[in-house]
Amino acid sequence: MIRSTSRLICASLLLLAGLLLISACSDQNGTNSPQTSNVSAENSNNLVSASDDGEKNSSSSSKKLEPYTLRFVYTGSPQRDEQEIEEAMNAYLIDKINAKIDLMPIDWGPWDDKINLMVASREKVDIVFTAQWNKHAVNVAKGAFLELDGLLKQYGQGILQSLDPVFLAGAKINGKNYAVPTNKELASQGGIIYRSDVAKELGIDMSAVKTIEDLDAVYETILLKKPGMTPIYMKLGETFNTHYVGNFDALGDTSIPGIILKDGDSTTVKPAYEMERYVNTLHTTRRFFQKGYINKDAATNQTMNNDALSSGDVFSITGSLKPGKDEELAIQTGLIGKLAQLPLNEKTIATSETAGSMLAISTTSQDSVRAMMFINLLHTDSYLNNLLNYGIEGKHFVKISENVIKPTEYTKNYNPAANWMFGNQFLNYIWESENPHKWESFREFNQNAKLSPGLGFVFNGDAVRAEVAAVVNVDRQYQTALETGSVDVDKVLPEYIESLKAAGIEKIIMEKQAQFDKFLASK
């Protein structure tokens, strides 16, 4: 299905309107039902709205609010100058909404465990990064996040005015929003980011590479002519079979089995091991591993892709691509001018994109209104957004024009590289090494993308919660080893399938198919 941007939005809205996710989820409200924000006019009389473009709240209005410190939890490496950025943000936020901020980044490695503990222990935090692929629906079912529709209407007008409605429509659960999507690219494409300088040095024509199999000759050359350089670095969740490379639509949380192809037309939900593309890629990856193209510790290594690339000993990594992804990564890794990106699949749009990066408000927040005011500012206030993303002007970056910046010797002390998580990317400055027309490229990228048959659907796993937990445990035992090529596919895959069936995968697939069929029938 090919669409221009305007037609794509119209088609998506028609697809998503009204009953998008309602039919995909249970209507019953049990003890674990998501909580609502319960915002009313009565409790908002003395509160200032942050919706007037995020920049029009006077200090006299903000003083009507009691002082409050917002605890903001997101994934990323702690930065050396984090406290300095907090102080600068506090000076600004006190005037805007009489609040301070406590930045609480958590590294990717321990992220899942720490978030699970926060949710289980009901730790008092305010704003939490979440995503469809990162157990968002599971945490909503646990009552971890507030329903935001009332808060958005009263304190998120800047969000509603600037964010394409497709994002909010595609992020709904039970017909309601439990997080605010980041305003960013809408389409998705997977492939690799590679050392273009090395490819040029060795005379490798990367334009000839169209498929994963085509990388064989490239990696053979790297292995032969660059001893000590790993042709392709892999780790948990970063393989040729990851959802963004395989174009697999998990119809919700990627840890719950049952997929369709985003670039296909079939609406039959299958376990991955019944997908020809998945199994063929397992065998290709295994061959690559045996040839020495993949790092030998791929099944156990926790080093992040970016860190591995920045070491200088890695030729390529897998990546979810977008315009300028290679340039962004070059800045993060110190490899400016030395990286390029290569797509290996078709551009698609699925629920994983509309809900692929969001900020939720915890049900443990002591001031959900203030939390929404802050999120609204991230979507509308250029100064605050760029302060959080790039640090302090004159120290961590220098402006060379209104929206273009260059690094300094202190950039390394604050460079979270988390723009895609924080509010509105279209407010971001552009590094001098990036395409000056980056944001125009983002808009063009959304054109001519294939709409997944599952766009707008999110699976509700409440009915198979025990089976999902059992399957997750099986995955931990087998999945990474198989998908990084670290084990014999012919021997281990049958064991994996047998264990998955014993854990109840077939029941999960049946339940997901039933919910998906109901969703499709109601369109």
MARGUBA-103156 format. One record per residue (C-alpha): x, y, z. Coordinates in steps of 0.02 Angstrom, whole numbers, padded with zeros to 5 digits, always signed. Example, Ala and Ser with C-alpha at 12.3 -4.5 7.8 and 13.67 -1.06 7.14 Angstrom:
<recs>
+00615-00225+00390/+00684-00053+00357/
</recs>
This chain:
<recs>
+00000+00000+00000/+00088+00158-00061/+00035+00327+00004/+00094+00505+00004/+00115+00581+00177/-00057+00658+00179/-00142+00503+00113/-00046+00395+00235/-00105+00498+00382/-00285+00493+00322/-00278+00306+00294/-00197+00278+00462/-00325+00384+00552/-00468+00291+00469/-00387+00130+00521/-00352+00184+00697/-00506+00289+00740/-00626+00241+00875/-00604+00057+00903/-00420+00035+00864/-00365-00058+01016/-00530-00075+01108/-00572-00236+01020/-00398-00303+01050/-00408-00291+01239/-00517-00351+01379/-00660-00242+01440/-00652-00310+01616/-00576-00209+01757/-00496-00320+01886/-00379-00283+02029/-00238-00251+01906/-00337-00134+01794/-00246+00024+01740/-00283+00175+01848/-00351+00336+01777/-00292+00512+01804/-00459+00576+01873/-00417+00756+01831/-00564+00873+01855/-00599+01058+01848/-00618+01063+02037/-00439+01008+02070/-00363+01118+01936/-00421+01291+01988/-00255+01337+02067/-00144+01251+01940/-00060+01334+01793/-00070+01255+01621/+00090+01226+01524/+00004+01214+01357/+00033+01387+01285/+00180+01333+01176/+00271+01287+01335/+00344+01462+01350/+00207+01578+01413/+00188+01532+01595/+00231+01683+01701/+00327+01669+01862/+00177+01740+01955/+00068+01598+01891/+00196+01464+01933/+00203+01526+02112/+00023+01465+02136/+00095+01289+02127/+00177+01207+02276/+00362+01166+02249/+00386+00990+02182/+00530+00882+02120/+00493+00771+01970/+00585+00605+01963/+00618+00563+01781/+00669+00383+01739/+00736+00340+01566/+00862+00225+01486/+01037+00286+01450/+01210+00302+01522/+01230+00423+01669/+01323+00578+01610/+01471+00659+01699/+01391+00832+01698/+01216+00772+01739/+01204+00873+01900/+01252+01032+01809/+01114+01004+01681/+00990+00969+01822/+01034+01135+01902/+01009+01229+01739/+00843+01141+01710/+00788+01179+01887/+00822+01364+01867/+00712+01364+01714/+00575+01248+01778/+00551+01343+01941/+00496+01494+01841/+00389+01389+01723/+00300+01265+01836/+00384+01288+02007/+00466+01117+01993/+00638+01039+01999/+00696+00885+01905/+00787+00728+01964/+00860+00642+01811/+00870+00455+01839/+00951+00371+01687/+00972+00181+01692/+01092+00090+01576/+01016-00025+01446/+01092-00181+01525/+01003-00174+01693/+00853-00075+01627/+00725-00217+01622/+00768-00283+01794/+00767-00111+01875/+00604-00056+01795/+00521-00220+01846/+00580-00190+02025/+00517-00010+02023/+00346-00067+01964/+00336-00211+02087/+00394-00108+02236/+00285+00042+02190/+00435+00157+02198/+00383+00340+02196/+00435+00409+02026/+00345+00528+01909/+00392+00508+01727/+00452+00345+01649/+00514+00304+01474/+00412+00164+01398/+00383+00085+01228/+00274-00043+01143/+00427-00156+01122/+00478-00132+01304/+00331-00209+01399/+00222-00053+01392/+00059-00153+01382/+00119-00269+01519/+00156-00124+01636/-00011-00042+01596/-00098-00203+01644/-00001-00202+01808/-00069-00028+01846/+00102+00054+01832/+00049+00200+01721/-00090+00328+01731/-00223+00346+01596/-00181+00516+01522/-00329+00575+01419/-00392+00697+01551/-00218+00763+01586/-00182+00783+01401/-00341+00882+01373/-00308+01002+01517/-00118+01014+01528/-00056+00943+01362/-00130+01058+01233/+00042+01092+01162/+00063+00905+01135/-00107+00888+01052/-00071+01036+00937/+00102+00980+00881/+00093+00789+00879/+00023+00698+00728/-00138+00616+00792/-00083+00452+00714/+00043+00434+00856/-00084+00450+00996/-00212+00344+00905/-00086+00205+00875/-00028+00205+01056/-00198+00177+01136/-00239+00029+01249/-00421-00006+01285/-00455+00152+01185/-00352+00262+01303/-00176+00331+01308/-00059+00281+01449/+00094+00371+01380/+00137+00516+01266/+00232+00466+01107/+00387+00559+01053/+00361+00669+00900/+00484+00587+00780/+00490+00485+00620/+00336+00377+00589/+00407+00248+00471/+00533+00112+00515/+00673+00026+00420/+00808-00093+00477/+00982-00131+00418/+01163-00101+00468/+01272+00047+00513/+01449+00017+00449/+01623+00093+00436/+01613+00182+00269/+01795+00235+00282/+01850+00053+00295/+01737+00001+00151/+01813+00139+00043/+01990+00092+00094/+01961-00089+00043/+01863-00048-00114/+01703-00131-00055/+01549-00081-00154/+01413-00075-00020/+01282-00019-00147/+01283-00197-00213/+01219-00261-00046/+01030-00285-00048/+01004-00431+00072/+01084-00507+00226/+01159-00645+00117/+01247-00513+00011/+01348-00464+00164/+01443-00630+00155/+01568-00566+00027/+01587-00400+00120/+01624-00484+00285/+01744-00607+00204/+01845-00459+00139/+01847-00377+00310/+01905-00536+00394/+02043-00560+00264/+02107-00382+00249/+02071-00313+00423/+02132-00443+00548/+02068-00404+00722/+01913-00312+00660/+01745-00396+00694/+01639-00389+00534/+01471-00384+00626/+01445-00361+00813/+01293-00445+00892/+01218-00459+01065/+01052-00492+01150/+00913-00417+01043/+01033-00347+00912/+01037-00475+00773/+00977-00503+00595/+00818-00578+00669/+00775-00430+00778/+00603-00362+00735/+00664-00204+00646/+00776-00302+00526/+00659-00450+00501/+00507-00334+00485/+00416-00440+00613/+00260-00365+00693/+00235-00442+00866/+00066-00354+00882/+00119-00284+01049/+00260-00328+01166/+00401-00412+01069/+00434-00530+01214/+00264-00613+01186/+00266-00740+01043/+00155-00730+00891/+00204-00624+00740/+00152-00570+00566/+00258-00486+00433/+00247-00297+00430/+00290-00296+00245/+00166-00434+00203/-00022-00453+00189/-00056-00608+00292/-00152-00588+00454/-00113-00764+00516/-00019-00755+00680/+00124-00879+00690/+00265-00920+00810/+00431-00859+00740/+00491-01037+00710/+00353-01061+00582/+00408-00907+00483/+00520-00954+00337/+00609-00786+00345/+00652-00811+00528/+00720-00988+00508/+00818-00946+00350/+00899-00801+00441/+00946-00914+00586/+01042-01025+00464/+01125-00876+00379/+01178-00807+00547/+01247-00976+00598/+01353-00983+00440/+01418-00808+00475/+01463-00858+00653/+01555-01014+00595/+01653-00909+00469/+01709-00793+00607/+01609-00641+00554/+01518-00624+00721/+01598-00592+00891/+01620-00759+00980/+01543-00695+01142/+01383-00635+01057/+01272-00746+01164/+01334-00673+01328/+01415-00503+01295/+01319-00354+01364/+01424-00216+01284/+01308-00098+01193/+01318-00087+01003/+01372+00095+01006/+01512+00058+01129/+01572-00088+01025/+01574+00021+00869/+01666+00162+00956/+01807+00042+01003/+01866+00048+00823/+01871-00142+00811/+01697-00168+00736/+01649-00145+00553/+01459-00151+00570/+01312-00166+00688/+01126-00193+00659/+01015-00041+00681/+00842+00032+00666/+00870+00161+00531/+00803+00335+00496/+00872+00486+00403/+01037+00537+00481/+01050+00388+00599/+01229+00360+00540/+01273+00542+00572/+01196+00539+00747/+01291+00381+00788/+01453+00453+00719/+01442+00596+00844/+01406+00477+00988/+01551+00361+00944/+01681+00489+00890/+01677+00421+00712/+01619+00578+00621/+01631+00556+00434/+01669+00370+00452/+01496+00290+00461/+01356+00253+00337/+01193+00160+00347/+01125+00024+00234/+00941-00027+00234/+00904-00212+00216/+00714-00210+00212/+00561-00113+00159/+00500+00042+00252/+00348+00002+00357/+00232+00080+00485/+00164-00022+00629/+00105+00005+00807/+00287-00022+00858/+00325+00146+00775/+00176+00247+00837/+00211+00182+01013/+00396+00149+00994/+00455+00289+01110/+00345+00366+01244/+00343+00450+01414/+00220+00384+01543/+00166+00454+01710/+00184+00331+01852/+00034+00292+01961/+00152+00322+02107/+00177+00505+02056/+00130+00628+02192/+00090+00764+02063/+00032+00693+01896/-00024+00866+01838/+00152+00935+01857/+00220+00782+01768/+00107+00816+01619/+00159+00999+01620/+00340+00944+01606/+00305+00822+01463/+00207+00960+01376/+00359+01075+01391/+00470+00942+01311/+00352+00945+01161/+00341+01134+01147/+00487+01222+01232/+00642+01225+01121/+00759+01287+01259/+00711+01152+01384/+00711+01014+01255/+00884+01057+01191/+00952+01084+01366/+00902+00906+01411/+00969+00835+01247/+01130+00934+01222/+01175+01019+01386/+01226+01199+01416/+01259+01317+01272/+01436+01382+01274/+01501+01231+01369/+01432+01069+01297/+01397+01144+01126/+01418+01307+01031/+01290+01379+00913/+01350+01423+00739/+01177+01474+00680/+01002+01475+00754/+00978+01287+00744/+01151+01218+00703/+01278+01177+00838/+01455+01109+00851/+01538+01009+00990/+01664+01070+01116/+01794+00984+01224/+01657+00960+01355/+01529+00878+01240/+01589+00709+01298/+01536+00753+01476/+01354+00771+01425/+01295+00683+01268/+01150+00565+01315/+01103+00535+01132/+00923+00508+01184/+00836+00636+01073/+00715+00503+01012/+00648+00484+01189/+00619+00664+01241/+00463+00750+01179/+00482+00827+01008/+00632+00790+00898/+00582+00927+00777/+00635+01053+00909/+00812+00982+00915/+00966+01074+00858/+01068+00993+00719/+01253+00956+00735/+01360+01040+00602/+01411+00868+00537/+01229+00820+00505/+01120+00852+00354/+01055+01031+00374/+00890+00970+00300/+00874+00829+00426/+00696+00867+00481/+00634+00884+00302/+00712+00712+00271/+00616+00642+00419/+00452+00698+00340/+00501+00626+00171/+00551+00463+00254/+00370+00435+00307/+00313+00433+00126/+00284+00272+00028/+00294+00161+00182/+00200-00004+00191/+00066-00010+00325/+00074-00167+00430/-00089-00267+00432/-00074-00255+00622/-00063-00065+00632/-00163-00008+00783/-00177-00176+00870/-00097-00218+01037/-00117-00391+01113/-00184-00406+01289/-00095-00552+01372/-00196-00558+01534/-00281-00722+01485/-00114-00810+01457/-00007-00724+01587/+00064-00888+01657/+00107-00952+01484/+00192-00788+01437/+00300-00796+01593/+00348-00976+01553/+00391-00935+01373/+00498-00786+01426/+00600-00905+01534/+00624-01023+01387/+00677-00879+01275/+00811-00830+01400/+00884-01004+01383/+00884-01019+01194/+00841-00862+01096/+01000-00759+01102/+01113-00908+01071/+01010-00957+00918/+00989-00783+00846/+01174-00738+00861/+01225-00899+00772/+01314-00963+00926/+01237-01138+00922/+01192-01270+00793/+01020-01222+00725/+00976-01399+00668/+01010-01467+00842/+00952-01327+00956/+00799-01258+00864/+00698-01420+00887/+00740-01417+01073/+00685-01235+01081/+00521-01272+00993/+00485-01420+01108/+00518-01313+01262/+00409-01172+01196/+00265-01292+01164/+00284-01364+01339/+00277-01185+01407/+00111-01152+01320/+00158-01055+01163/+00016-01131+01063/-00112-01064+01187/-00034-00890+01172/-00041-00896+00982/-00223-00950+00984/-00270-00808+01104/-00174-00679+01004/-00254-00738+00841/-00428-00730+00918/-00402-00551+00979/-00324-00500+00813/-00468-00575+00714/-00591-00479+00821/-00493-00319+00790/-00490-00348+00602/-00675-00390+00595/-00720-00229+00685/-00628-00115+00564/
</recs>
